[in-house]
Structure formats: C-alpha cells, structure tokens
Amino acid sequence: MDSDGSPRTLDPEQDSAALKALTHPLRLRLLGLLRQHGPATASEMAVRTGESSASTSYHLRVLAKYAFVAEAEHRDGRERRWQAVHAVTSWSNEGMLATAGGRAVLGTFWRRSIEHLQHSVVQHEADIEDGRLGEEWREPSGVSDLMPRLTPESLRELWDTFNAKVTELAARDEHDPRAERVVLVTAGLPQAASAPTAPQSAADPRPDTDPRGEADPERDTRSGGTRSDVTSEAGPRSQGTS
C-alpha cells in the first residue's frame, strides 16, 4: 500500500460533498482495494470488481475529484494508474450525528462494515480450507461479541487504547515476513436499557460465543457495527475505515 499512513479527517459540514461521494458502494470498494493492494489501473480494478472498465474509470475520477485517490507512477504510459492518498479517512461522530444527512452517511458506512465482516469470514474460511493460511493462524483468529457495562469515558478510553495498540503492533510487524493483513471490524454501540429488543434474524451471531467461536452460557454477549473511519476493501473500519 503506497498511500500516506496518516489519516484524512473530514468535516461533516465543509466536506459534505466528499462524504456523500464516498457512500457509493463501488467507490468504497475501489478505495479499499487501492489501500489494500496498492496502485492499479481502471482495467485492473474492473477485473477485481467484476465491473466494466468504463465504470471503474468514472468512479476513480470521482474519488480523485475529492482527493481520495491520485495518479500514481505509470508503468508503461498507456493507462493511468491510481493510488490511495491516505490509509484512513476519519471524522467526528458527534459532528456526523448532528444532522440528518450526516446520520444517513454514518449509517451507510456502519452497515458497509458489517458487509465487510461477512465477506471477510467467507474469505478467511476459504483461506484456511485451501491452505493459504498456515495452522499458526487458527488459534489467534476469531470473532468476539461482548456486552460490558461502560461509561462514555470508559468507552472512549477503550477506543484510544485499542487504536494505540493496533498502531504499535502494526509498526512492530511491518517488516516481518510472517505478517498477513488482518481484518479488524470493531464496534462500540451503547444500547439504552429501555430500548425494545430487536428481533434476531438468521444472520445474527450465535447468542453466546467466545473469541474462538465456542458457546459460553455464562457470558452476556452481542455484536455489530463499526466506529468512524473508512478503509479496507469493503470501506469502513475502525481506526488502529476510506
């Protein structure tokens, strides 16, 4: 990934057009692919996404208009190559939630993260089954769905601690040949005690699971959502998702 490691912070009021442009599902995917795999042409992105090169070229130009991507060095001079400008796009949740438009945009990104998690589970299972990941990855991999009782201050501290640790470990492992890209879809969504219970669908996780997927009736757990950053192939992610 050749993008700048620093995040780009968007203002919900001043950058409303850029945020709106980023909600298009194909643009989110294109941006995520560039961040994950590095510079590519519109034709290469068309192959990866199953879209036409005319469509990927158009949406890459829209991303460039709002400075999410920029031209990269050309290999042969025949077709324009694109690269992501930043590794992470972030914003203030408080600012986003202040307007109806901001809430709609934020909801789009959150739901896109859930889709990303679903795709990532399928990919991870296939990688394990086909031997693309070694046995050393089986034990540390997993999905956890906890429901602790926290204050707003504690939840903010939890985010800060998590993000700092991810940054520390990523820097430590950057040049380790054993390192692989790890999908981390994180959530911290307070729920009011008086809120009605949402019906559980077939897509909901098992009621009680530990990080390795084993049933644990002694724990009260649930999962879902993301925070306020955009990156990765599917789009949004928590900052350590676009």
Accessible surface in RSA format (square Angstrom, percent):
REM  Atomic radii and reference values for relative SASA: ProtOr
REM  Chains: A
REM  Algorithm: Lee & Richards
REM  Probe-radius: 1.40
REM  Slices: 20
REM RES _ NUM      All-atoms   Total-Side   Main-Chain    Non-polar    All polar
REM                ABS   REL    ABS   REL    ABS   REL    ABS   REL    ABS   REL
RES MET A   1   108.07  56.0  48.07  31.8  60.00 142.9  44.67  38.0  63.40  84.0
RES ASP A   2    92.72  64.9  64.04  63.7  28.68  67.8  19.80  46.6  72.92  72.7
RES SER A   3    15.11  12.8   0.10   0.1  15.02  34.6   1.27   2.7  13.85  19.4
RES ASP A   4    74.48  52.2  61.13  60.8  13.34  31.6  26.42  62.2  48.05  47.9
RES GLY A   5    63.47  78.3   0.00   N/A  63.47  78.3  34.48  94.6  28.98  64.9
RES SER A   6    53.53  45.2  45.38  60.6   8.15  18.8  42.22  89.9  11.31  15.8
RES PRO A   7    60.52  44.1  45.16  41.2  15.36  55.8  45.16  37.3  15.36  95.4
RES ARG A   8    45.58  19.1  42.11  21.5   3.47   8.3  16.07  22.0  29.51  17.9
RES THR A   9    98.16  69.8  72.12  73.1  26.03  62.0  53.52  71.9  44.64  67.5
RES LEU A  10     3.79   2.1   1.38   1.0   2.41   6.1   1.53   1.1   2.26   6.1
RES ASP A  11    59.32  41.6  54.57  54.3   4.75  11.2  16.85  39.6  42.47  42.4
RES PRO A  12    26.23  19.1  15.97  14.6  10.25  37.3  16.09  13.3  10.14  63.0
RES GLU A  13   143.60  82.4 122.01  92.3  21.58  51.4  43.78  84.7  99.81  81.5
RES GLN A  14   158.82  88.8 121.69  88.9  37.13  88.4  40.12  85.4 118.70  90.0
RES ASP A  15    39.58  27.7  35.97  35.8   3.61   8.5   3.65   8.6  35.92  35.8
RES SER A  16    62.81  53.1  57.62  76.9   5.18  11.9  31.41  66.9  31.40  44.0
RES ALA A  17    55.08  50.6  45.43  70.1   9.65  22.0  51.85  73.0   3.23   8.5
RES ALA A  18     5.62   5.2   4.89   7.6   0.72   1.6   4.89   6.9   0.72   1.9
RES LEU A  19     4.85   2.7   4.85   3.5   0.00   0.0   4.85   3.4   0.00   0.0
RES LYS A  20   154.64  75.4 150.75  92.5   3.89   9.3  92.86  83.6  61.78  65.8
RES ALA A  21     9.56   8.8   4.86   7.5   4.70  10.7   9.19  12.9   0.37   1.0
RES LEU A  22     0.00   0.0   0.00   0.0   0.00   0.0   0.00   0.0   0.00   0.0
RES THR A  23    31.13  22.1  25.31  25.7   5.82  13.9   9.02  12.1  22.12  33.4
RES HIS A  24    63.79  34.9  58.78  40.9   5.00  12.8  41.67  42.9  22.12  25.7
RES PRO A  25    80.11  58.4  78.66  71.7   1.45   5.3  79.64  65.8   0.47   2.9
RES LEU A  26    19.13  10.7  15.13  10.8   4.00  10.1  18.55  13.0   0.59   1.6
RES ARG A  27    29.99  12.6  29.99  15.3   0.00   0.0   0.00   0.0  29.99  18.2
RES LEU A  28     0.88   0.5   0.88   0.6   0.00   0.0   0.88   0.6   0.00   0.0
RES ARG A  29    71.77  30.1  71.77  36.6   0.00   0.0  13.18  18.0  58.59  35.5
RES LEU A  30     0.00   0.0   0.00   0.0   0.00   0.0   0.00   0.0   0.00   0.0
RES LEU A  31     0.00   0.0   0.00   0.0   0.00   0.0   0.00   0.0   0.00   0.0
RES GLY A  32     0.06   0.1   0.00   N/A   0.06   0.1   0.06   0.2   0.00   0.0
RES LEU A  33     5.10   2.8   5.10   3.7   0.00   0.0   5.10   3.6   0.00   0.0
RES LEU A  34     1.56   0.9   0.00   0.0   1.56   3.9   0.00   0.0   1.56   4.2
RES ARG A  35     3.76   1.6   3.43   1.7   0.33   0.8   2.36   3.2   1.39   0.8
RES GLN A  36    50.47  28.2  39.10  28.6  11.37  27.1   3.89   8.3  46.57  35.3
RES HIS A  37    94.42  51.6  60.99  42.4  33.43  85.5  39.94  41.2  54.48  63.4
RES GLY A  38     3.91   4.8   0.00   N/A   3.91   4.8   3.76  10.3   0.15   0.3
RES PRO A  39    33.56  24.5  22.63  20.6  10.93  39.7  22.63  18.7  10.93  67.9
RES ALA A  40     1.61   1.5   1.61   2.5   0.00   0.0   1.61   2.3   0.00   0.0
RES THR A  41    11.83   8.4  11.83  12.0   0.00   0.0  10.37  13.9   1.46   2.2
RES ALA A  42     8.10   7.4   8.09  12.5   0.01   0.0   8.09  11.4   0.01   0.0
RES SER A  43    47.35  40.0  45.80  61.1   1.55   3.6  28.86  61.5  18.49  25.9
RES GLU A  44    67.57  38.8  63.13  47.8   4.44  10.6  36.98  71.5  30.58  25.0
RES MET A  45     0.00   0.0   0.00   0.0   0.00   0.0   0.00   0.0   0.00   0.0
RES ALA A  46    11.30  10.4   8.81  13.6   2.49   5.7   9.18  12.9   2.11   5.6
RES VAL A  47   129.18  85.0 104.00  94.2  25.18  60.7 111.57  96.9  17.61  47.8
RES ARG A  48   104.51  43.9  79.67  40.6  24.84  59.1  30.24  41.3  74.27  45.0
RES THR A  49    17.26  12.3   0.28   0.3  16.97  40.5   1.80   2.4  15.46  23.4
RES GLY A  50    71.60  88.3   0.00   N/A  71.60  88.3  36.08  99.0  35.52  79.6
RES GLU A  51    79.57  45.7  67.88  51.4  11.68  27.8   4.88   9.4  74.69  61.0
RES SER A  52    67.10  56.7  50.96  68.0  16.14  37.2  51.22 109.1  15.88  22.2
RES SER A  53    55.30  46.7  49.66  66.3   5.64  13.0  14.73  31.4  40.57  56.8
RES ALA A  54    76.61  70.4  61.42  94.8  15.19  34.5  70.36  99.1   6.25  16.5
RES SER A  55    31.60  26.7  23.58  31.5   8.02  18.5  22.64  48.2   8.95  12.5
RES THR A  56     0.00   0.0   0.00   0.0   0.00   0.0   0.00   0.0   0.00   0.0
RES SER A  57    30.40  25.7  30.32  40.5   0.09   0.2  10.93  23.3  19.47  27.3
RES TYR A  58   107.77  50.3 107.77  61.3   0.00   0.0  71.77  53.9  35.99  44.4
RES HIS A  59    18.18   9.9  18.18  12.6   0.00   0.0   4.97   5.1  13.22  15.4
RES LEU A  60     0.01   0.0   0.01   0.0   0.00   0.0   0.01   0.0   0.00   0.0
RES ARG A  61   115.05  48.3 108.68  55.4   6.36  15.1  42.57  58.2  72.47  43.9
RES VAL A  62    20.92  13.8  19.35  17.5   1.57   3.8  20.82  18.1   0.09   0.3
RES LEU A  63     0.35   0.2   0.12   0.1   0.23   0.6   0.35   0.2   0.00   0.0
RES ALA A  64    32.34  29.7  17.41  26.9  14.93  34.0  17.58  24.8  14.76  39.1
RES LYS A  65   156.02  76.1 117.95  72.4  38.07  90.7  81.61  73.5  74.41  79.3
RES TYR A  66    52.68  24.6  47.30  26.9   5.38  14.0  30.72  23.1  21.96  27.1
RES ALA A  67    51.55  47.4  48.04  74.1   3.50   8.0  51.55  72.6   0.00   0.0
RES PHE A  68     2.62   1.3   0.90   0.6   1.71   4.5   2.57   1.6   0.04   0.1
RES VAL A  69     2.81   1.8   0.00   0.0   2.81   6.8   0.00   0.0   2.81   7.6
RES ALA A  70    40.40  37.1  36.81  56.8   3.59   8.2  40.40  56.9   0.00   0.0
RES GLU A  71    93.23  53.5  71.21  53.9  22.02  52.4  24.53  47.4  68.70  56.1
RES ALA A  72    12.16  11.2   2.92   4.5   9.24  21.0   7.68  10.8   4.48  11.9
RES GLU A  73   158.24  90.8 134.54 101.8  23.69  56.4  59.66 115.4  98.58  80.5
RES HIS A  74    68.38  37.4  47.90  33.3  20.48  52.4  38.32  39.5  30.06  35.0
RES ARG A  75   191.80  80.5 151.79  77.4  40.01  95.3  61.82  84.5 129.98  78.8
RES ASP A  76    84.43  59.1  51.82  51.6  32.61  77.1  35.34  83.2  49.09  49.0
RES GLY A  77    58.50  72.1   0.00   N/A  58.50  72.1  25.71  70.6  32.79  73.4
RES ARG A  78   207.85  87.3 169.50  86.4  38.35  91.3  77.40 105.8 130.45  79.1
RES GLU A  79    64.65  37.1  58.67  44.4   5.98  14.2  37.36  72.3  27.28  22.3
RES ARG A  80   105.35  44.2  98.81  50.4   6.54  15.6  19.48  26.6  85.87  52.0
RES ARG A  81    13.23   5.6  13.23   6.7   0.00   0.0   1.87   2.6  11.36   6.9
RES TRP A  82    12.77   5.1  12.77   6.2   0.00   0.0   8.68   4.6   4.10   6.6
RES GLN A  83    50.37  28.2  50.33  36.8   0.04   0.1   1.40   3.0  48.97  37.1
RES ALA A  84     2.44   2.2   0.35   0.5   2.09   4.8   0.35   0.5   2.09   5.5
RES VAL A  85    43.03  28.3  36.39  32.9   6.64  16.0  40.83  35.5   2.20   6.0
RES HIS A  86    36.66  20.0  36.34  25.3   0.32   0.8  13.66  14.1  23.00  26.8
RES ALA A  87    10.96  10.1   9.81  15.1   1.15   2.6   9.81  13.8   1.15   3.0
RES VAL A  88     9.10   6.0   9.10   8.2   0.00   0.0   9.10   7.9   0.00   0.0
RES THR A  89     0.19   0.1   0.19   0.2   0.00   0.0   0.00   0.0   0.19   0.3
RES SER A  90    11.80  10.0  11.80  15.7   0.00   0.0   5.50  11.7   6.30   8.8
RES TRP A  91    12.51   5.0   0.75   0.4  11.76  27.6   2.90   1.5   9.62  15.6
RES SER A  92    58.71  49.6  47.77  63.8  10.94  25.2  43.66  93.0  15.05  21.1
RES ASN A  93    47.66  32.9  42.41  41.0   5.25  12.6  17.60  42.3  30.06  29.1
RES GLU A  94   147.72  84.8 137.45 104.0  10.27  24.5  55.46 107.3  92.27  75.3
RES GLY A  95    25.36  31.3   0.00   N/A  25.36  31.3  21.61  59.3   3.75   8.4
RES MET A  96     0.43   0.2   0.43   0.3   0.00   0.0   0.16   0.1   0.27   0.4
RES LEU A  97    83.88  46.7  74.66  53.4   9.22  23.2  74.94  52.6   8.95  24.1
RES ALA A  98    77.03  70.8  40.44  62.4  36.59  83.2  50.79  71.5  26.24  69.5
RES THR A  99    68.08  48.4  63.40  64.3   4.69  11.2  59.65  80.1   8.43  12.7
RES ALA A 100    70.26  64.6  58.50  90.3  11.76  26.8  59.39  83.6  10.87  28.8
RES GLY A 101    47.63  58.7   0.00   N/A  47.63  58.7  40.97 112.4   6.67  14.9
RES GLY A 102     9.62  11.9   0.00   N/A   9.62  11.9   6.87  18.8   2.75   6.2
RES ARG A 103   118.24  49.6 109.62  55.9   8.62  20.5  42.50  58.1  75.74  45.9
RES ALA A 104    65.81  60.5  49.88  77.0  15.94  36.3  61.98  87.3   3.83  10.1
RES VAL A 105    22.65  14.9  21.39  19.4   1.26   3.0  22.52  19.6   0.13   0.3
RES LEU A 106     1.91   1.1   1.91   1.4   0.00   0.0   1.91   1.3   0.00   0.0
RES GLY A 107    13.93  17.2   0.00   N/A  13.93  17.2  13.44  36.9   0.49   1.1
RES THR A 108    55.37  39.4  47.55  48.2   7.82  18.6  27.69  37.2  27.68  41.8
RES PHE A 109     0.94   0.5   0.94   0.6   0.00   0.0   0.94   0.6   0.00   0.0
RES TRP A 110    56.10  22.5  56.10  27.2   0.00   0.0  56.10  29.9   0.00   0.0
RES ARG A 111   151.46  63.6 150.25  76.6   1.21   2.9  58.13  79.4  93.33  56.6
RES ARG A 112    35.68  15.0  34.52  17.6   1.16   2.8   8.90  12.2  26.78  16.2
RES SER A 113     0.00   0.0   0.00   0.0   0.00   0.0   0.00   0.0   0.00   0.0
RES ILE A 114    68.14  38.8  68.14  50.8   0.00   0.0  68.14  49.1   0.00   0.0
RES GLU A 115    72.31  41.5  72.12  54.6   0.20   0.5  23.78  46.0  48.54  39.6
RES HIS A 116    12.69   6.9  12.69   8.8   0.00   0.0   9.12   9.4   3.57   4.2
RES LEU A 117    56.40  31.4  56.40  40.4   0.00   0.0  56.40  39.6   0.00   0.0
RES GLN A 118    92.40  51.7  86.59  63.3   5.81  13.8  39.48  84.0  52.92  40.1
RES HIS A 119   117.47  64.2 113.21  78.7   4.27  10.9  77.17  79.5  40.30  46.9
RES SER A 120    18.02  15.2  10.23  13.7   7.79  17.9  13.38  28.5   4.64   6.5
RES VAL A 121    58.10  38.2  54.79  49.6   3.31   8.0  58.04  50.4   0.07   0.2
RES VAL A 122    99.79  65.7  98.48  89.2   1.31   3.2  98.58  85.7   1.21   3.3
RES GLN A 123    96.48  54.0  94.46  69.0   2.03   4.8  40.04  85.2  56.45  42.8
RES HIS A 124    64.42  35.2  61.64  42.8   2.78   7.1  42.20  43.5  22.22  25.9
RES GLU A 125   104.14  59.8  97.52  73.8   6.62  15.8  39.08  75.6  65.05  53.1
RES ALA A 126    36.25  33.3  29.43  45.4   6.82  15.5  35.65  50.2   0.60   1.6
RES ASP A 127    23.52  16.5  23.52  23.4   0.00   0.0   1.40   3.3  22.12  22.1
RES ILE A 128    27.83  15.8  23.72  17.7   4.11   9.9  23.72  17.1   4.11  11.1
RES GLU A 129   146.16  83.9 119.56  90.5  26.60  63.3  41.39  80.1 104.77  85.5
RES ASP A 130    91.16  63.9  57.82  57.5  33.34  78.8  20.03  47.1  71.13  70.9
RES GLY A 131    58.74  72.4   0.00   N/A  58.74  72.4  29.59  81.2  29.16  65.3
RES ARG A 132   135.91  57.1 105.16  53.6  30.75  73.2  72.89  99.6  63.02  38.2
RES LEU A 133    32.92  18.3  26.38  18.9   6.54  16.4  27.29  19.2   5.63  15.2
RES GLY A 134    31.58  38.9   0.00   N/A  31.58  38.9  24.36  66.8   7.22  16.2
RES GLU A 135   138.18  79.3 125.71  95.1  12.47  29.7  40.54  78.4  97.64  79.7
RES GLU A 136   127.50  73.2 101.56  76.8  25.94  61.8  69.79 135.0  57.71  47.1
RES TRP A 137    57.76  23.2  57.76  28.0   0.00   0.0  52.49  28.0   5.27   8.6
RES ARG A 138   135.42  56.9 116.90  59.6  18.52  44.1  48.35  66.1  87.07  52.8
RES GLU A 139   106.08  60.9 102.68  77.7   3.40   8.1  54.28 105.0  51.79  42.3
RES PRO A 140    95.81  69.8  56.05  51.1  39.76 144.5  66.01  54.5  29.80 185.2
RES SER A 141    30.82  26.0  16.26  21.7  14.56  33.5  18.50  39.4  12.32  17.3
RES GLY A 142    58.83  72.5   0.00   N/A  58.83  72.5  21.43  58.8  37.40  83.8
RES VAL A 143    75.34  49.6  66.74  60.4   8.61  20.7  70.66  61.4   4.68  12.7
RES SER A 144    52.84  44.7  26.96  36.0  25.88  59.6  25.58  54.5  27.26  38.2
RES ASP A 145     3.89   2.7   2.15   2.1   1.74   4.1   3.49   8.2   0.39   0.4
RES LEU A 146   107.03  59.6  86.07  61.6  20.96  52.7  86.19  60.5  20.84  56.1
RES MET A 147    76.21  39.5  59.41  39.3  16.80  40.0  38.68  32.9  37.53  49.7
RES PRO A 148    82.09  59.8  53.45  48.7  28.64 104.1  65.71  54.3  16.38 101.8
RES ARG A 149   231.04  97.0 199.06 101.5  31.98  76.2  86.36 118.0 144.69  87.7
RES LEU A 150    85.33  47.5  45.49  32.5  39.84 100.1  50.90  35.7  34.43  92.7
RES THR A 151    74.76  53.2  70.89  71.9   3.87   9.2  70.07  94.1   4.69   7.1
RES PRO A 152   107.25  78.2  95.72  87.3  11.53  41.9 101.68  84.0   5.57  34.6
RES GLU A 153   126.34  72.5 117.92  89.2   8.43  20.1  70.42 136.2  55.92  45.7
RES SER A 154    43.27  36.6  38.62  51.5   4.65  10.7   9.59  20.4  33.69  47.2
RES LEU A 155    33.76  18.8  33.76  24.2   0.00   0.0  33.76  23.7   0.00   0.0
RES ARG A 156   161.00  67.6 157.70  80.4   3.29   7.8  44.86  61.3 116.14  70.4
RES GLU A 157   115.93  66.6 112.29  85.0   3.63   8.7  35.98  69.6  79.95  65.3
RES LEU A 158    95.88  53.4  92.60  66.2   3.28   8.3  95.87  67.3   0.01   0.0
RES TRP A 159    21.69   8.7  21.29  10.3   0.40   0.9  15.69   8.4   6.00   9.7
RES ASP A 160    79.95  56.0  72.95  72.6   7.00  16.6  29.83  70.2  50.12  50.0
RES THR A 161    82.45  58.6  76.06  77.1   6.39  15.2  65.40  87.8  17.05  25.8
RES PHE A 162    61.35  30.7  55.96  34.7   5.40  14.0  61.21  37.1   0.14   0.4
RES ASN A 163    19.96  13.8  19.63  19.0   0.33   0.8  13.06  31.4   6.90   6.7
RES ALA A 164    63.16  58.1  49.83  76.9  13.33  30.3  58.37  82.2   4.79  12.7
RES LYS A 165   100.38  49.0  98.84  60.6   1.53   3.7  63.76  57.4  36.61  39.0
RES VAL A 166    36.04  23.7  33.69  30.5   2.34   5.6  35.48  30.8   0.56   1.5
RES THR A 167    76.31  54.3  71.20  72.2   5.11  12.2  66.96  89.9   9.35  14.1
RES GLU A 168    92.49  53.1  82.39  62.3  10.10  24.1  41.59  80.4  50.91  41.6
RES LEU A 169    61.13  34.0  60.81  43.5   0.33   0.8  61.03  42.9   0.10   0.3
RES ALA A 170    61.51  56.6  45.58  70.3  15.93  36.2  55.68  78.4   5.83  15.5
RES ALA A 171    68.65  63.1  48.43  74.7  20.22  46.0  53.37  75.2  15.29  40.5
RES ARG A 172   172.78  72.5 138.93  70.8  33.85  80.6  70.52  96.4 102.26  62.0
RES ASP A 173    49.78  34.9  49.13  48.9   0.65   1.5  10.89  25.6  38.89  38.8
RES GLU A 174   123.41  70.9  91.46  69.2  31.95  76.1  32.68  63.2  90.73  74.1
RES HIS A 175   162.19  88.6 133.15  92.5  29.04  74.3 101.13 104.2  61.06  71.1
RES ASP A 176    43.84  30.7  30.71  30.6  13.13  31.0  14.48  34.1  29.36  29.3
RES PRO A 177   134.13  97.8  93.08  84.9  41.05 149.2 107.38  88.7  26.75 166.2
RES ARG A 178   185.89  78.0 173.03  88.2  12.86  30.6  82.55 112.8 103.34  62.6
RES ALA A 179    48.03  44.2  23.47  36.2  24.55  55.8  30.44  42.9  17.58  46.6
RES GLU A 180    93.36  53.6  74.60  56.4  18.76  44.7  12.53  24.2  80.83  66.0
RES ARG A 181   139.12  58.4 100.06  51.0  39.05  93.0  46.98  64.2  92.13  55.8
RES VAL A 182    86.81  57.1  63.16  57.2  23.65  57.0  66.16  57.5  20.65  56.0
RES VAL A 183    65.67  43.2  39.32  35.6  26.35  63.5  43.72  38.0  21.95  59.5
RES LEU A 184    77.70  43.3  69.42  49.7   8.28  20.8  71.80  50.4   5.90  15.9
RES VAL A 185    34.27  22.6   3.76   3.4  30.52  73.5   3.76   3.3  30.52  82.8
RES THR A 186    24.32  17.3  20.44  20.7   3.87   9.2  24.32  32.7   0.00   0.0
RES ALA A 187    49.90  45.9  16.10  24.8  33.79  76.9  16.16  22.8  33.74  89.4
RES GLY A 188    20.33  25.1   0.00   N/A  20.33  25.1  10.25  28.1  10.08  22.6
RES LEU A 189    74.39  41.4  51.57  36.9  22.82  57.4  52.68  37.0  21.70  58.4
RES PRO A 190   115.02  83.8  79.97  72.9  35.06 127.4  92.63  76.5  22.40 139.2
RES GLN A 191   132.98  74.4  98.69  72.1  34.29  81.6  36.34  77.3  96.64  73.3
RES ALA A 192    70.85  65.1  45.24  69.8  25.61  58.3  56.50  79.6  14.34  38.0
RES ALA A 193   111.92 102.9  65.19 100.6  46.73 106.3  76.81 108.2  35.11  93.0
RES SER A 194   109.33  92.4  73.69  98.3  35.64  82.1  56.43 120.2  52.91  74.1
RES ALA A 195    52.95  48.7  32.63  50.3  20.33  46.2  37.77  53.2  15.18  40.2
RES PRO A 196   128.97  94.0 103.08  94.0  25.89  94.1 114.94  94.9  14.03  87.2
RES THR A 197   132.98  94.6 102.04 103.4  30.94  73.7  73.29  98.4  59.69  90.2
RES ALA A 198    81.16  74.6  60.98  94.1  20.18  45.9  66.05  93.0  15.11  40.0
RES PRO A 199   128.41  93.6 103.79  94.6  24.62  89.5 115.84  95.6  12.57  78.1
RES GLN A 200   112.05  62.7  77.57  56.7  34.48  82.1  34.56  73.6  77.49  58.8
RES SER A 201    64.84  54.8  49.59  66.2  15.25  35.1  51.29 109.2  13.55  19.0
RES ALA A 202   114.98 105.7  68.96 106.4  46.02 104.7  81.75 115.1  33.22  88.0
RES ALA A 203    82.04  75.4  45.18  69.7  36.86  83.9  56.49  79.6  25.55  67.7
RES ASP A 204    59.92  42.0  43.58  43.4  16.35  38.6   7.15  16.8  52.77  52.6
RES PRO A 205    59.41  43.3  45.92  41.9  13.49  49.0  57.80  47.7   1.61  10.0
RES ARG A 206   137.59  57.8 129.43  66.0   8.17  19.4  66.77  91.2  70.83  42.9
RES PRO A 207    70.71  51.5  69.14  63.0   1.57   5.7  70.50  58.2   0.21   1.3
RES ASP A 208    40.38  28.3  36.48  36.3   3.90   9.2   5.08  12.0  35.30  35.2
RES THR A 209    11.24   8.0  10.99  11.1   0.25   0.6   5.47   7.4   5.77   8.7
RES ASP A 210    28.16  19.7  28.16  28.0   0.00   0.0   6.72  15.8  21.45  21.4
RES PRO A 211    64.66  47.1  64.32  58.6   0.35   1.3  64.32  53.1   0.35   2.1
RES ARG A 212   136.78  57.4 109.78  56.0  27.00  64.3  31.07  42.5 105.71  64.1
RES GLY A 213    29.92  36.9   0.00   N/A  29.92  36.9  17.23  47.3  12.69  28.4
RES GLU A 214   109.75  63.0 104.73  79.2   5.02  11.9  38.42  74.3  71.33  58.2
RES ALA A 215    85.25  78.4  57.93  89.4  27.32  62.1  57.93  81.6  27.32  72.4
RES ASP A 216    36.35  25.5  35.00  34.8   1.35   3.2   9.22  21.7  27.13  27.1
RES PRO A 217   114.73  83.6  85.48  77.9  29.25 106.3  88.66  73.2  26.07 162.0
RES GLU A 218   155.82  89.5 123.07  93.1  32.75  78.0  53.37 103.2 102.45  83.6
RES ARG A 219    59.61  25.0  51.56  26.3   8.06  19.2  43.83  59.9  15.79   9.6
RES ASP A 220    96.85  67.8  80.24  79.9  16.61  39.3  39.24  92.3  57.61  57.5
RES THR A 221     0.77   0.5   0.77   0.8   0.00   0.0   0.77   1.0   0.00   0.0
RES ARG A 222   117.66  49.4 113.93  58.1   3.73   8.9  39.32  53.7  78.34  47.5
RES SER A 223    58.96  49.8  21.13  28.2  37.82  87.1  22.56  48.0  36.40  51.0
RES GLY A 224    33.56  41.4   0.00   N/A  33.56  41.4  26.10  71.6   7.46  16.7
RES GLY A 225     7.04   8.7   0.00   N/A   7.04   8.7   2.72   7.5   4.32   9.7
RES THR A 226     2.16   1.5   0.51   0.5   1.66   3.9   0.16   0.2   2.00   3.0
RES ARG A 227    49.95  21.0  47.09  24.0   2.86   6.8   4.60   6.3  45.35  27.5
RES SER A 228     9.29   7.9   9.24  12.3   0.05   0.1   0.07   0.1   9.22  12.9
RES ASP A 229     2.45   1.7   1.13   1.1   1.32   3.1   0.00   0.0   2.45   2.4
RES VAL A 230     0.00   0.0   0.00   0.0   0.00   0.0   0.00   0.0   0.00   0.0
RES THR A 231     6.44   4.6   6.44   6.5   0.00   0.0   0.78   1.0   5.66   8.6
RES SER A 232    24.64  20.8  17.85  23.8   6.79  15.6  24.63  52.5   0.00   0.0
RES GLU A 233    50.74  29.1  50.43  38.2   0.31   0.7  11.28  21.8  39.47  32.2
RES ALA A 234     4.68   4.3   3.02   4.7   1.67   3.8   4.68   6.6   0.00   0.0
RES GLY A 235     0.03   0.0   0.00   N/A   0.03   0.0   0.03   0.1   0.00   0.0
RES PRO A 236     1.41   1.0   1.41   1.3   0.00   0.0   1.41   1.2   0.00   0.0
RES ARG A 237    72.29  30.4  72.28  36.8   0.01   0.0  10.00  13.7  62.29  37.8
RES SER A 238     5.10   4.3   0.69   0.9   4.41  10.2   0.00   0.0   5.10   7.1
RES GLN A 239    49.57  27.7  49.57  36.2   0.00   0.0   2.90   6.2  46.67  35.4
RES GLY A 240    22.63  27.9   0.00   N/A  22.63  27.9   7.01  19.2  15.62  35.0
RES THR A 241     0.00   0.0   0.00   0.0   0.00   0.0   0.00   0.0   0.00   0.0
RES SER A 242     0.05   0.0   0.05   0.1   0.00   0.0   0.05   0.1   0.00   0.0
END  Absolute sums over single chains surface
CHAIN  1 A    14975.7      11878.5       3097.2       8157.8       6818.0
END  Absolute sums over all chains
TOTAL         14975.7      11878.5       3097.2       8157.8       6818.0
